[in-house]
Amino acid sequence: METEVCASGPKKRRLAPSPAPAPVATDAARSVPMAEESPGGTDRISQLPDAILSDIVSLLPTKQGARTQIFASRVAPHLACRSSQHRFPRLPTISFNLDSVLLRILAAHPGPARHVFIRADHQCSEATVEAWLRSPALDYLQEFHFRYDPECQPFKINWQPPPPVPPPPSTFRFSSTLRVASIGRCRITESTVQALRFPQLKQLALQRVCISEHSLHSLIANCPILECLLIHHSMGFSCFRVNSLSLRSIGVLVGCCWSDEPHFKELVIENAPRLERLLRLNLLDGLHVLVISAPKLDTTP
């Protein structure tokens, strides 16, 4: 900043601006290596193993993943393999064979896909859905959402939705790698549950699923690190007994039962040492809740 100083004579002398003080490096700044200090501008991101680099890129938004290619040469192939989410909607009535188009899309995908959402309605044959699920691009899937959507005719008098049917055989072929799963509008049989193991599953949603009480308990027991569970309008059991060392949150919504299947009436938390939240999405549903052992459960209204 220029200043004027009055001298002893009648004239004024203009002083040059004083130089700005040199910035002082803080300890935090000293600890961060500058780009110039890296010999030859080393690309440290590209030195990561493929598995770790692929996981990092899969968690980045598309724009940020693309920008990362500027300073990390090995990001590009992983970005090409990245799938934010494959979403297969219900098949509309159109003149060309859409299911074959989807198969070609999956065949062209370099894989591995991480997330997939499939809605199979009355126009989808089981063979079509089975072909989608068997695509090599879906190997090592981590997040899977699947549901049947039957033909809805709610304006017909005394109309009831068709009974749920078992999902295609390949629906659970990803059980060893899944971390998030949502299954809707289908019947899960006891023989299916006996063969299932979910060693990495942390989130599970059962939406309008028909499953027996014994099968439900076996399914939860086969998820050793399950943390979040949602039971939404499901049936086939009247009582659910919670015995889990890993569950932290349970969400429950009990709705009207449109079939002769047993109706969910009682929730018993027998042993859940890590359970913190019980979310009842409808407090007027008539569900009886009994807590025996859940020391961390927040019971405040």
C-alpha positions as CSV (number, residue, x, y, z in Angstrom):
1,M,0.0,0.0,0.0
2,E,1.4,3.4,-0.9
3,T,1.7,6.0,1.8
4,E,2.5,9.7,1.8
5,V,4.8,11.0,4.5
6,C,5.3,14.7,5.3
7,A,9.0,15.8,5.2
8,S,10.5,18.8,6.9
9,G,10.4,20.8,3.6
10,P,7.4,22.0,1.7
11,K,7.6,19.2,-0.8
12,K,6.2,15.7,-0.3
13,R,8.1,12.5,-1.0
14,R,6.3,9.4,-2.3
15,L,7.6,6.1,-0.8
16,A,7.7,2.8,-2.7
17,P,5.3,0.1,-1.4
18,S,6.8,-2.1,1.2
19,P,7.4,-5.7,0.1
20,A,4.9,-8.3,1.3
21,P,6.3,-10.6,4.0
22,A,7.3,-14.0,2.8
23,P,4.8,-16.8,3.7
24,V,5.7,-19.0,6.6
25,A,5.3,-22.7,6.0
26,T,3.3,-24.4,8.7
27,D,4.1,-27.8,10.1
28,A,1.1,-29.2,8.2
29,A,2.3,-27.7,5.0
30,R,5.8,-29.1,5.5
31,S,4.5,-32.5,6.0
32,V,2.6,-32.6,2.6
33,P,5.0,-33.4,-0.2
34,M,4.8,-31.1,-3.2
35,A,4.3,-32.4,-6.7
36,E,7.7,-31.1,-7.7
37,E,9.4,-33.1,-5.0
38,S,8.2,-36.3,-6.4
39,P,11.0,-37.6,-8.7
40,G,9.8,-37.5,-12.3
41,G,6.2,-36.8,-11.2
42,T,5.5,-40.4,-10.0
43,D,2.0,-41.7,-10.6
44,R,1.4,-43.3,-7.3
45,I,-2.3,-44.1,-7.9
46,S,-1.3,-46.3,-10.8
47,Q,1.0,-48.3,-8.5
48,L,-1.9,-49.6,-6.6
49,P,-3.0,-53.3,-7.2
50,D,-5.8,-53.8,-9.7
51,A,-8.3,-55.0,-7.1
52,I,-7.9,-51.9,-4.9
53,L,-7.8,-49.5,-7.9
54,S,-11.0,-51.0,-9.2
55,D,-12.7,-50.6,-5.9
56,I,-11.7,-46.9,-5.6
57,V,-12.8,-46.1,-9.2
58,S,-16.2,-47.9,-8.6
59,L,-16.9,-45.6,-5.7
60,L,-16.2,-42.4,-7.6
61,P,-18.9,-40.4,-9.4
62,T,-18.5,-40.7,-13.2
63,K,-17.1,-37.1,-13.6
64,Q,-14.5,-37.5,-10.9
65,G,-13.5,-40.9,-12.2
66,A,-12.9,-39.3,-15.7
67,R,-10.8,-36.5,-14.2
68,T,-8.6,-39.0,-12.4
69,Q,-7.4,-40.2,-15.8
70,I,-5.4,-37.0,-16.2
71,F,-2.9,-37.9,-13.6
72,A,-3.3,-41.7,-13.3
73,S,-2.8,-43.6,-16.5
74,R,-4.2,-46.9,-15.3
75,V,-7.5,-45.5,-14.3
76,A,-8.9,-45.6,-17.8
77,P,-9.4,-49.4,-18.2
78,H,-11.0,-49.6,-14.8
79,L,-13.3,-46.7,-15.6
80,A,-14.4,-48.5,-18.7
81,C,-15.2,-51.5,-16.6
82,R,-17.0,-49.4,-14.0
83,S,-20.8,-49.8,-13.8
84,S,-22.6,-47.2,-11.7
85,Q,-25.8,-49.3,-12.0
86,H,-27.3,-51.6,-14.6
87,R,-31.0,-51.0,-14.5
88,F,-33.1,-53.4,-16.5
89,P,-36.7,-51.9,-16.5
90,R,-39.9,-53.8,-17.3
91,L,-40.1,-54.8,-20.9
92,P,-42.5,-52.6,-22.9
93,T,-44.5,-53.9,-25.8
94,I,-42.4,-53.0,-28.8
95,S,-41.7,-54.3,-32.2
96,F,-38.1,-55.5,-31.7
97,N,-36.6,-58.1,-29.4
98,L,-35.5,-56.0,-26.4
99,D,-34.3,-59.0,-24.4
100,S,-31.7,-59.8,-27.1
101,V,-30.6,-56.2,-27.0
102,L,-30.0,-56.4,-23.3
103,L,-28.0,-59.6,-23.8
104,R,-25.8,-57.9,-26.3
105,I,-25.2,-55.0,-23.9
106,L,-24.2,-57.4,-21.2
107,A,-22.0,-59.3,-23.6
108,A,-20.2,-56.1,-24.6
109,H,-19.6,-55.0,-21.0
110,P,-16.0,-55.8,-20.1
111,G,-17.0,-56.4,-16.5
112,P,-17.0,-56.7,-13.6
113,A,-20.3,-54.9,-13.0
114,R,-20.8,-54.0,-9.4
115,H,-24.5,-53.1,-9.2
116,V,-27.6,-54.4,-11.0
117,F,-31.3,-53.8,-10.7
118,I,-33.7,-56.2,-12.5
119,R,-37.5,-55.9,-12.6
120,A,-39.1,-58.9,-14.3
121,D,-42.8,-58.5,-15.1
122,H,-45.3,-60.9,-16.7
123,Q,-43.8,-60.3,-20.1
124,C,-40.4,-61.7,-19.1
125,S,-39.9,-65.4,-19.4
126,E,-37.8,-67.2,-16.8
127,A,-35.4,-68.2,-19.6
128,T,-34.9,-64.5,-20.5
129,V,-34.1,-63.5,-16.9
130,E,-32.0,-66.5,-16.4
131,A,-29.9,-65.5,-19.5
132,W,-29.4,-62.0,-18.0
133,L,-28.3,-63.4,-14.7
134,R,-25.8,-65.8,-16.2
135,S,-23.9,-63.1,-18.0
136,P,-20.2,-63.2,-17.2
137,A,-20.3,-59.4,-16.8
138,L,-22.3,-59.9,-13.5
139,D,-19.6,-62.2,-12.0
140,Y,-18.4,-60.8,-8.6
141,L,-21.6,-58.7,-8.3
142,Q,-21.7,-56.7,-5.0
143,E,-25.1,-55.0,-5.1
144,F,-28.2,-56.8,-6.4
145,H,-31.8,-55.7,-6.6
146,F,-34.3,-58.1,-8.0
147,R,-38.1,-58.3,-8.0
148,Y,-41.0,-59.7,-10.0
149,D,-43.7,-57.2,-11.0
150,P,-46.9,-59.2,-11.8
151,E,-49.5,-57.7,-14.1
152,C,-51.5,-55.2,-12.0
153,Q,-55.2,-54.9,-12.5
154,P,-56.3,-53.1,-9.3
155,F,-59.6,-51.8,-10.8
156,K,-61.1,-55.2,-11.3
157,I,-63.6,-56.3,-8.7
158,N,-62.1,-58.7,-6.2
159,W,-58.8,-58.6,-8.0
160,Q,-55.9,-60.1,-6.1
161,P,-52.2,-60.3,-7.1
162,P,-51.0,-63.7,-8.3
163,P,-49.2,-65.8,-5.8
164,P,-45.4,-65.3,-5.6
165,V,-43.2,-67.6,-7.5
166,P,-39.6,-68.7,-6.9
167,P,-37.0,-66.5,-8.6
168,P,-34.9,-68.0,-11.4
169,P,-32.2,-70.5,-10.3
170,S,-29.3,-68.1,-11.0
171,T,-30.7,-65.3,-8.8
172,F,-28.4,-66.2,-5.9
173,R,-25.3,-67.3,-7.8
174,F,-23.7,-64.1,-6.5
175,S,-24.2,-64.9,-2.8
176,S,-20.5,-65.2,-2.1
177,T,-19.7,-61.7,-3.2
178,L,-22.8,-59.7,-2.5
179,R,-22.7,-56.9,0.0
180,V,-26.2,-55.4,-0.6
181,A,-29.2,-57.4,-1.7
182,S,-32.9,-56.6,-2.2
183,I,-35.4,-59.3,-3.1
184,G,-39.0,-58.5,-3.9
185,R,-42.3,-60.2,-4.9
186,C,-41.2,-63.8,-5.0
187,R,-41.2,-67.0,-2.9
188,I,-38.0,-68.2,-1.3
189,T,-38.2,-71.9,-0.7
190,E,-36.5,-73.9,2.0
191,S,-34.4,-75.8,-0.4
192,T,-33.0,-72.5,-1.8
193,V,-32.1,-71.2,1.6
194,Q,-30.3,-74.3,2.6
195,A,-27.8,-73.8,-0.2
196,L,-27.2,-70.1,0.4
197,R,-24.2,-68.5,2.2
198,F,-23.7,-64.7,2.3
199,P,-20.3,-64.3,3.9
200,Q,-20.0,-60.6,2.8
201,L,-23.6,-59.4,2.9
202,K,-24.2,-56.3,5.1
203,Q,-27.6,-55.1,3.9
204,L,-30.7,-57.2,3.1
205,A,-34.2,-56.2,2.2
206,L,-37.1,-58.6,1.8
207,Q,-40.0,-56.8,0.1
208,R,-43.3,-58.7,-0.3
209,V,-41.4,-61.9,-0.1
210,C,-43.1,-65.2,0.9
211,I,-40.8,-67.2,3.1
212,S,-41.4,-69.7,5.9
213,E,-40.4,-69.0,9.5
214,H,-37.7,-71.7,9.6
215,S,-36.3,-70.5,6.2
216,L,-36.2,-66.9,7.4
217,H,-34.2,-67.8,10.5
218,S,-31.8,-69.9,8.5
219,L,-31.4,-67.1,6.0
220,I,-30.3,-64.6,8.7
221,A,-28.1,-67.2,10.2
222,N,-26.3,-67.6,6.9
223,C,-25.4,-63.9,6.9
224,P,-22.6,-63.7,9.6
225,I,-21.8,-59.9,9.1
226,L,-25.3,-58.7,8.3
227,E,-25.8,-55.2,9.8
228,C,-29.1,-53.8,8.3
229,L,-32.3,-55.8,7.7
230,L,-35.6,-54.6,6.2
231,I,-38.8,-56.8,6.3
232,H,-41.4,-55.0,4.1
233,H,-44.9,-56.5,3.6
234,S,-43.5,-60.0,3.7
235,M,-45.4,-63.1,4.7
236,G,-45.2,-66.8,5.2
237,F,-44.2,-66.5,8.9
238,S,-46.0,-65.3,12.0
239,C,-43.0,-64.8,14.3
240,F,-39.5,-63.7,13.6
241,R,-36.9,-64.4,16.3
242,V,-33.8,-62.3,16.1
243,N,-30.5,-64.0,17.1
244,S,-27.6,-62.1,15.5
245,L,-24.3,-60.9,16.7
246,S,-23.9,-58.4,13.9
247,L,-27.3,-56.7,13.3
248,R,-27.3,-53.0,14.0
249,S,-30.6,-51.9,12.5
250,I,-33.9,-53.6,11.7
251,G,-36.8,-52.0,9.8
252,V,-40.2,-53.5,9.8
253,L,-43.4,-52.7,7.8
254,V,-46.3,-55.0,8.3
255,G,-49.1,-54.7,5.7
256,C,-52.3,-56.4,4.6
257,C,-51.9,-60.0,3.7
258,W,-53.7,-60.8,0.4
259,S,-53.2,-64.5,0.6
260,D,-53.8,-67.4,3.0
261,E,-50.1,-67.4,4.0
262,P,-49.2,-66.8,7.6
263,H,-49.1,-63.1,8.6
264,F,-46.2,-61.4,10.4
265,K,-47.6,-60.8,13.9
266,E,-44.7,-61.0,16.4
267,L,-41.1,-59.9,16.6
268,V,-38.9,-61.3,19.3
269,I,-35.4,-60.0,19.8
270,E,-33.8,-62.8,21.7
271,N,-30.1,-62.0,21.4
272,A,-28.8,-58.9,19.5
273,P,-25.8,-57.4,21.3
274,R,-25.1,-54.8,18.6
275,L,-28.6,-53.9,17.7
276,E,-29.1,-50.1,18.0
277,R,-32.2,-49.3,16.0
278,L,-35.6,-50.9,15.6
279,L,-37.6,-48.9,13.0
280,R,-41.3,-49.6,12.9
281,L,-42.6,-47.9,9.8
282,N,-46.2,-48.2,10.9
283,L,-46.8,-48.1,14.7
284,L,-50.5,-49.1,14.2
285,D,-49.8,-52.3,12.4
286,G,-50.6,-54.5,15.4
287,L,-47.1,-56.1,15.5
288,H,-46.2,-57.4,19.0
289,V,-42.6,-56.7,19.8
290,L,-40.7,-58.4,22.7
291,V,-37.1,-57.5,23.5
292,I,-35.2,-60.0,25.6
293,S,-31.6,-59.1,25.1
294,A,-30.5,-56.0,23.1
295,P,-28.3,-53.8,25.5
296,K,-27.6,-51.1,22.8
297,L,-31.1,-50.8,21.5
298,D,-32.4,-47.2,21.7
299,T,-36.0,-47.5,23.1
300,T,-36.7,-43.8,23.4
301,P,-39.9,-42.9,21.5
